[in-house]
Amino acid sequence: VTEAWSVFGFSADHWSHWTQVNELHRSYLSLYQSAMGDMETGLGHLIGAVCHGACRRKVPMIIHLQKAFSAGLTVKQMAEALSYMIIPCGGNTLIEVVSYWEEAAKDMLVPSPS
């Protein structure tokens, strides 16, 4: 389902006169919520943050971070989940993903990772 973000992004990039970014974000989140079914909200958005992080997609990762923390997920839980990216994605990806989180924390969108 996280790959739908790329489709919505394509729409925003190529048909910006007919699409609105906020509406695309809402549509993506609605689709994502449907795919989560009865999964715990925090866990579902933790998975979304990790998936987007692994692909180095900053904006959707931050959106999922916000949703996960709003649902009660802890900094420790998110840090542990992201740490598992080091094996398949490498250290450079993990460092970049944590920088997204740090930037979002500086903007007061999510709790700080440190």
C-alpha positions in Angstrom: 0.0 0.0 0.0 2.9 2.4 0.7 3.7 2.2 -3.0 0.5 4.1 -3.7 2.3 7.2 -2.4 4.4 7.2 -5.7 1.2 7.0 -7.7 -0.3 10.0 -5.9 3.0 11.8 -6.2 3.0 11.2 -10.0 -0.5 12.7 -10.1 0.7 15.8 -8.1 3.8 16.2 -10.3 2.2 15.8 -13.7 -1.4 16.9 -13.2 -1.0 19.7 -10.6 -3.6 21.8 -12.3 -6.2 19.1 -11.6 -5.0 17.7 -8.3 -4.5 19.2 -4.8 -1.7 17.8 -2.6 -3.7 17.9 0.6 -6.5 15.9 -1.1 -3.9 13.4 -2.4 -2.5 13.0 1.2 -6.0 12.4 2.5 -6.7 9.9 -0.2 -3.5 8.0 0.5 -4.2 7.9 4.3 -7.7 6.7 3.7 -6.4 3.9 1.4 -3.7 3.1 4.0 -6.2 3.0 6.8 -8.4 0.6 4.8 -5.4 -1.7 4.3 -4.6 -1.7 8.0 -8.0 -3.1 8.8 -8.3 -3.8 12.5 -4.5 -3.6 13.1 -3.5 -1.4 16.0 -3.2 2.2 14.6 0.3 2.9 16.1 1.7 -0.4 14.8 0.2 0.2 11.3 1.8 3.6 11.0 5.1 2.3 12.4 5.1 -0.1 9.5 4.3 2.7 7.1 7.2 4.9 8.5 9.6 2.0 8.2 8.5 1.2 4.6 8.8 4.8 3.4 12.0 5.2 5.3 13.5 2.2 3.6 12.7 3.9 0.2 14.0 7.2 1.5 10.6 9.0 1.1 10.8 11.8 3.6 7.2 13.3 3.4 5.2 10.1 3.8 7.6 8.9 6.5 7.0 12.0 8.5 3.2 11.7 8.0 3.4 8.1 9.4 5.6 9.2 12.2 3.0 11.8 13.2 0.2 9.3 13.0 2.2 6.6 15.0 3.1 9.0 17.8 -0.4 10.4 17.9 -1.6 6.8 18.4 0.6 6.4 21.4 3.7 4.7 19.9 6.9 5.6 21.9 10.2 6.9 20.7 11.8 3.7 21.8 9.4 1.6 19.7 10.0 3.7 16.6 13.8 3.7 17.1 13.8 -0.1 17.4 11.7 -0.5 14.3 13.9 1.8 12.3 17.1 0.1 13.5 16.1 -3.1 11.7 16.5 -1.2 8.4 20.3 -1.4 8.8 20.5 -5.0 7.6 18.5 -4.8 4.3 19.1 -1.0 3.6 22.5 -0.2 5.0 23.8 2.3 7.5 23.5 5.3 5.1 19.8 4.8 4.7 19.3 4.5 8.4 21.3 7.7 9.0 19.3 9.6 6.4 16.0 8.3 7.8 16.9 9.4 11.3 17.8 12.8 9.9 14.2 13.0 8.5 12.9 12.3 12.0 15.3 14.9 13.6 14.1 17.5 11.1 10.5 16.7 11.9 11.2 17.0 15.6 12.9 20.4 15.1 9.7 21.5 13.4 7.8 20.3 16.4 5.9 17.7 14.3 7.0 14.7 16.3 9.0 13.8 19.5 12.8 13.9 19.1 14.6 10.7 18.6 17.2 11.6 21.2 
